[in-house]
Amino acid sequence: MNDSNPERVLSGIIGIGLAAAGLARRGWVRWAFLAVGGSLVLRALTGLRPIYQPLDSDKRRDRSGVPGNRGTRIEASVEINCDAETLFGFWRNLEQLPRVMRHVESVEEGAGKLSHWKVAGPAGQTLEWDAEIINERQGRLIAWQSLPGASVSNAGSVRFEPTRHGATRVKVALEFDPPAGSVGTAVAGLLGNSPQSDLMGDLQRFKMFAEAELRDSRGRAQLL
């Protein structure tokens, strides 16, 4: 299985960085970083995935999003004191998401349900991809997937579930195949960069923004 040029370049950058970090450490961490870094550099040079290629049991190469058994899945939820319709309306306007998602630099909506994303990646890189909304239920659900050629294959959904006391539970599920694969995700965790923590942080920012801005603006509109 061959990687695209953007993935190979990013794999090389991450690999060199991990190898350099390994030289400054001792014990098993040193050798783990050197092994992973060397594998990523090899991948950058050859375009192959020597570490986790044997784990890839999904042979469908024309599928958008994340092929089965290859991605990393994370989930998080938060309860927000705001109604589901208002929260859904904010999220559905994708170009607003950089206001609450720290790593998202911009989202440009295109024709139909298409969009173009720019996201801050490791080592100062900007990752880009096109995506499409594949399932939508007004006030309740938005689901999407990246299109072929994405620098990071990904898919996900956000659900808006009203609670009995007038709040809304927002549940986000993300699945992605990072440029360094599952090994890259694990190493990112060792270095203190946790996708799970990032997602939870984004939802907390969304909660603070919604309870301070969206709920109040809706109340003012009703008064007028």
QUIHU-V19890 format. One record per pair of residues at least 6 apart in sequence whose C-alpha atoms are under 8 Angstrom apart, sorted by the first residue. I is the first residue (numbers start at 1). J is the second residue. D is the distance in Angstrom with one decimal. If there is no record, write none. Layout:
BEGIN
I_J_D + I_J_D
END
This chain:
BEGIN
1_47_7.7 + 1_48_5.8 + 1_49_6.9 + 1_53_7.6 + 2_47_4.9 + 2_48_5.1 + 2_49_7.5 + 3_47_4.9 + 3_48_6.5 + 3_49_7.8 + 4_47_7.4 + 6_151_6.4 + 7_44_7.7 + 7_151_6.4 + 7_179_5.3 + 7_180_7.8 + 8_43_6.6 + 8_44_4.1 + 8_45_7.2 + 8_47_6.2 + 9_44_6.1 + 10_44_7.8 + 10_125_8.0 + 10_179_6.8 + 10_180_7.8 + 11_40_5.3 + 11_41_6.4 + 11_43_6.9 + 11_44_5.6 + 11_179_6.5 + 11_180_5.7 + 12_40_6.0 + 12_41_4.7 + 12_42_7.9 + 12_43_7.5 + 12_44_5.0 + 12_45_7.7 + 13_41_7.8 + 13_123_7.4 + 14_37_7.1 + 14_40_7.2 + 14_122_7.8 + 14_123_7.6 + 14_180_7.8 + 15_36_7.0 + 15_37_3.8 + 15_38_6.1 + 15_39_7.2 + 15_40_4.8 + 15_41_5.1 + 16_37_6.0 + 16_38_7.6 + 16_41_6.7 + 17_37_7.3 + 18_33_5.5 + 18_34_6.6 + 18_36_7.3 + 18_37_4.9 + 19_33_5.8 + 19_34_4.6 + 19_35_7.8 + 19_36_7.7 + 19_37_4.8 + 19_38_6.8 + 20_34_7.9 + 21_30_7.8 + 21_33_7.1 + 22_29_6.9 + 22_30_4.3 + 22_31_6.7 + 22_32_7.5 + 22_33_4.8 + 22_34_5.4 + 23_30_6.2 + 23_34_7.5 + 24_30_7.4 + 36_183_7.6 + 39_50_6.8 + 39_51_6.9 + 40_180_7.1 + 42_48_7.8 + 43_49_5.6 + 43_50_6.9 + 51_183_7.7 + 52_181_7.5 + 52_182_7.4 + 52_183_7.6 + 55_69_7.8 + 55_70_7.6 + 56_69_6.5 + 56_70_6.0 + 57_68_7.7 + 57_69_6.6 + 57_70_7.9 + 58_67_6.2 + 58_68_5.7 + 58_69_6.7 + 58_70_7.6 + 60_67_7.1 + 61_67_7.8 + 62_148_7.6 + 63_148_7.6 + 64_145_6.7 + 64_146_6.2 + 64_147_5.2 + 64_148_5.5 + 64_153_7.7 + 65_145_4.7 + 65_146_4.8 + 65_147_6.3 + 65_148_7.5 + 65_153_5.4 + 65_154_5.0 + 65_155_5.2 + 65_176_7.9 + 66_145_7.9 + 66_153_5.5 + 66_154_5.4 + 66_155_6.4 + 66_175_6.9 + 66_176_6.2 + 66_177_6.4 + 70_177_6.6 + 70_182_7.7 + 71_175_5.9 + 71_176_5.0 + 71_177_4.5 + 71_178_7.7 + 71_181_7.7 + 71_182_7.1 + 72_175_5.4 + 72_176_5.3 + 72_177_6.2 + 72_178_7.9 + 72_182_6.6 + 72_185_7.7 + 73_173_7.2 + 73_174_5.6 + 73_175_4.3 + 73_176_6.6 + 74_173_5.9 + 74_174_5.4 + 74_175_6.4 + 74_195_7.5 + 74_196_5.9 + 75_171_7.4 + 75_172_5.7 + 75_173_4.4 + 75_174_6.3 + 75_196_7.2 + 75_199_7.9 + 76_171_6.0 + 76_172_5.6 + 76_173_6.7 + 76_196_7.5 + 76_199_6.8 + 76_200_6.0 + 76_203_7.9 + 77_169_6.8 + 77_170_5.4 + 77_171_4.3 + 77_172_6.1 + 77_200_7.4 + 77_203_7.2 + 78_169_5.7 + 78_170_5.4 + 78_171_6.7 + 78_203_6.5 + 78_204_7.2 + 78_207_7.4 + 79_167_6.7 + 79_168_5.6 + 79_169_4.3 + 79_170_6.2 + 79_207_7.6 + 80_167_5.7 + 80_168_5.3 + 80_169_6.2 + 80_170_7.3 + 80_207_5.5 + 80_210_7.5 + 80_211_6.9 + 81_166_7.1 + 81_167_4.4 + 81_168_6.4 + 81_207_8.0 + 81_211_6.1 + 81_215_7.8 + 82_166_7.2 + 82_167_5.3 + 82_168_6.2 + 82_210_7.0 + 82_211_6.5 + 82_214_7.6 + 82_215_5.6 + 83_162_7.0 + 83_166_6.5 + 83_167_5.8 + 83_168_5.9 + 83_215_7.9 + 84_139_5.8 + 84_140_7.1 + 84_160_5.6 + 84_161_6.8 + 84_162_6.1 + 84_167_7.7 + 84_168_5.6 + 85_138_7.8 + 85_139_4.6 + 85_140_7.8 + 86_139_7.9 + 86_214_7.1 + 86_215_7.8 + 86_218_7.9 + 87_139_7.9 + 87_160_7.7 + 87_210_7.4 + 87_214_7.7 + 88_138_7.6 + 88_139_5.2 + 88_140_7.0 + 88_141_7.8 + 88_160_7.0 + 89_139_7.4 + 90_96_7.1 + 91_97_6.7 + 92_142_7.5 + 94_107_6.3 + 94_108_7.6 + 94_109_6.9 + 95_106_6.8 + 95_107_4.9 + 95_108_5.9 + 95_109_6.8 + 96_107_7.8 + 97_104_7.4 + 97_106_7.9 + 97_107_7.4 + 98_104_5.1 + 98_105_5.9 + 98_106_6.0 + 98_107_7.5 + 100_202_6.1 + 100_203_7.8 + 100_205_5.6 + 100_206_5.3 + 100_209_7.4 + 101_202_5.1 + 101_205_7.6 + 101_206_7.8 + 102_202_6.6 + 103_119_5.6 + 103_120_5.2 + 103_121_7.7 + 104_117_7.6 + 104_118_6.2 + 104_119_4.4 + 104_120_6.3 + 105_117_7.8 + 105_118_5.4 + 105_119_5.2 + 105_120_6.5 + 106_117_6.0 + 106_118_5.3 + 106_119_7.1 + 107_115_6.7 + 107_116_5.6 + 107_117_4.6 + 107_118_6.5 + 108_115_5.5 + 108_116_5.1 + 108_117_6.6 + 109_115_4.3 + 109_116_6.4 + 110_116_7.4 + 113_132_5.4 + 113_133_5.3 + 113_134_8.0 + 114_130_7.1 + 114_131_5.7 + 114_132_4.4 + 114_133_6.7 + 115_130_5.7 + 115_131_5.3 + 115_132_6.3 + 116_128_7.3 + 116_129_5.9 + 116_130_4.5 + 116_131_6.3 + 117_128_5.4 + 117_129_5.4 + 117_130_6.2 + 117_131_7.5 + 118_126_6.4 + 118_127_5.7 + 118_128_4.6 + 118_129_7.0 + 119_126_5.7 + 119_127_5.2 + 119_128_6.4 + 120_126_4.8 + 120_127_6.2 + 121_127_5.9 + 127_151_6.1 + 127_152_7.2 + 128_150_6.7 + 128_151_6.1 + 128_152_7.7 + 129_146_6.7 + 129_147_7.3 + 129_149_7.3 + 129_150_4.5 + 129_151_6.1 + 129_152_7.2 + 130_146_5.8 + 130_147_5.6 + 130_150_6.6 + 131_144_6.8 + 131_145_5.5 + 131_146_4.0 + 131_147_5.3 + 132_144_5.5 + 132_145_5.7 + 132_146_6.4 + 132_147_7.0 + 133_142_7.0 + 133_143_5.7 + 133_144_4.2 + 133_145_6.7 + 134_142_8.0 + 134_143_5.7 + 134_144_5.2 + 134_145_7.0 + 135_141_7.4 + 135_142_5.9 + 135_143_5.0 + 135_144_6.9 + 136_142_4.7 + 136_143_6.3 + 139_160_6.8 + 140_159_5.6 + 140_160_4.8 + 140_161_6.6 + 141_157_7.1 + 141_158_5.8 + 141_159_4.6 + 141_160_6.3 + 142_157_5.6 + 142_158_5.4 + 142_159_6.7 + 143_155_7.7 + 143_156_5.7 + 143_157_4.1 + 143_158_6.5 + 144_155_5.6 + 144_156_5.6 + 144_157_6.3 + 145_154_5.8 + 145_155_4.0 + 145_156_6.5 + 146_153_5.9 + 146_154_5.4 + 146_155_6.2 + 147_153_7.7 + 151_179_7.1 + 152_176_6.9 + 152_177_6.1 + 152_178_5.5 + 152_179_6.1 + 153_176_5.6 + 153_177_5.3 + 153_178_7.2 + 154_174_7.3 + 154_175_5.6 + 154_176_4.1 + 154_177_6.4 + 155_174_6.0 + 155_175_5.3 + 155_176_6.4 + 156_172_7.3 + 156_173_5.4 + 156_174_4.3 + 156_175_5.9 + 157_172_5.8 + 157_173_5.4 + 157_174_6.7 + 158_170_6.8 + 158_171_5.5 + 158_172_4.4 + 158_173_6.6 + 159_169_7.9 + 159_170_5.6 + 159_171_5.1 + 159_172_6.5 + 160_168_6.2 + 160_169_5.9 + 160_170_4.8 + 160_171_6.7 + 161_168_5.4 + 161_169_5.0 + 161_170_6.4 + 162_168_4.3 + 162_169_6.3 + 163_169_6.8 + 178_184_7.0 + 178_185_7.0 + 188_194_6.5
END
